[in-house]
Amino acid sequence: MKEKKNKKPSETKEMKKSESAQKRKAKSFKKVFIICLCAVVGLGAIIFVSLVFSDAYSIIHPEKVSAKRFPDDSEIGLYYEAATVKFESGDETVLWFIPAQDIKTAESKKSDITVIFSHDVGDNKTVTKIDDGILYAKQLADAGINVATFDYSGSGFATGSGYTYGTREANELKQIISYVKEKYGSKYIVLQGWGFGASAAILAGAGNDDVTAVISDAAYTDADKYFNEDGGLKKWSSMPDWTHGLTKFFISVLSEEDMFSAKPINAVSEKNGQAWFFIGEDKDNVFSSDLCPVSYPEQRQEMVFTAEMREILYAENETQIWISQKSYHAQAYRTDEKNYVEKVLKFIDKVCR
């Protein structure tokens, strides 16, 4: 048998050093791996939060769309006045006042009725989303009705930034109402809004002694329910559904107003004496559920309100409802212009003359 050779002390020492070095190397690698993993996770979290933050910012800061035509353009030929109005926030807007006039001569006519337009998100005082708001204003002016239209702050040519989907806009609209009443002395003021601008019109008009009537085309009834229960955030957000809780948090942080608190349905039900004309579209793809008082695509006009709401609306207020067939969100004027104008003029004539 071969005898085992005893290792020299120096060899044993070298082996221990090697083992120790390997252990230190393993520990060092593990430490570096954990640090790198944490860095990757942290970077991923930062990127994720940044994406959600950017998404929330884009929702309440839609791209400004400025007016590309004016009432006195050759194809329109209207006389109008422009005035700078400063909101309480310090932001400024330019209001166009288009008096009732002979559209052939642009000669003004005296009128004690003024319709104030309230534009939708991503739009401006020319109300381009309905097709041609200036042409619509011309039709009203030709019928003996003044028209006032303006940009909400953060929209069109107005200063400021952002859009709160009806909350801040309602407050600004109230200021415009006061301005128009004081400067032009209109006996009857009618608000007409589209989409989110319609909701702002309801909020600004309900209980306002200076407002005779509100024409609401495709409004929502409850902002919180729309954005959180009815898929509103899903429509406006570019992020997955499971991120929307964080999106809502960032919206609340970024917005100067609580945009989820607006409840036009409550304002309508307070029986404040204004006349109401609710216009809806049977193919509304924005407010298409029962949250919208005039957008029941399946049940149509006869079921447009619950029995309770119909009782409230008709009890003390002059209320009319019209559902435009084969029309999408706030597109009734585009798809059925003649009928649209006739119904609006008939309503205004009934409540203002």
Phi, psi and omega in degrees: 000143178277137180276140176288134179271132176288134178287145178288150179305324182292323179292319178298318180296319180294322179295318179297320179296318180296316179297318180297319179295320179296320178296317180295322179295319179296316179297319180296317179297317179298318180295315179297320180298315180297318180297315180296319179297315178297321180296317180296314179298315179298316178296320178297319179295319179297316179297316180299310180298321180296321179294316179294319179299314179297323178296314179298319180297317182293330180294317182264002175230065180295156180298136178289136176239110184273158180297135179249359175215162185227157184302331182266012173302151187305322183282348178256305173071035179262146170276140177207161176245144178243136180219140177274129180240131179260127177281165179300334180288345184102343177290154183238148175226162175250119180265136172257128175248115181253104183287158173303138186200163172282113187290348178278327183246351184062022178275127185293148174242148178285132179215142178256015178242130175230128174261127178255124180279144176232104188281165183276172175298142179072017181236193179207188187294348175276355177048057184289337184294335180276354180124293182207089182294331179290322176296320178297318177299322178297321179293323177291317180299321179294335179272007177088028182237131175287152177230132173240132180218148188206168176261134170292154179302139183085000180234154176054230180267001182288153175281178181090183181213158174087169178210132185253016173061032172125335186285296178295325182298323179298320179294319179293323178296322177300321178292324177292320178302313180298319181296312181297318180298316183288317185281321187252349173061031181295133179287322181241126175243126179243130176264137174228122181231161180233136178061231179295332176293332176290320178296320177298321180295320177298313182295322182282331185273327183298124178077005181269116184297339180276352184254125179276318185206161177230129174252113185250115180251105175067057178267159168267165182253333183212112185298317183297314179294321181296310185286328188255333183246334187253016174084015180298313179294326179297325181285318187269340182268147176261003182260161179299156183304322186291351178266355190292336175298317178289324177300314179298321179299313181293325177298317179296323180288317185282329184278137177286340180242157175276090186290348179270358185268348184292127181225080179304329181298326178290321180296320181294324187278002183275001175054057184268003174098348177290152173272147184233137172233108181263122177249133178226167179238132186290345177246030180302121182255011177248303177250069190263001181258187181288001175287335178268124186293349181228030182226054177266093184296334182267325189264345177061191193299320186294343179242024188293335175234157170292161180301322180296316182291323179296321179296318179296312185293320184272351184298308186231356183247148171282112186231133175231149180226136176220126176254115179283127183278144178061031179242145177265184187310118176056031182246016182296323179294319181295317187271339184215057188304310184300311180296320181301307182297318180299316182293320179295314181296321179296318179296312180298318179298323182289320187264348186242350185245000000 
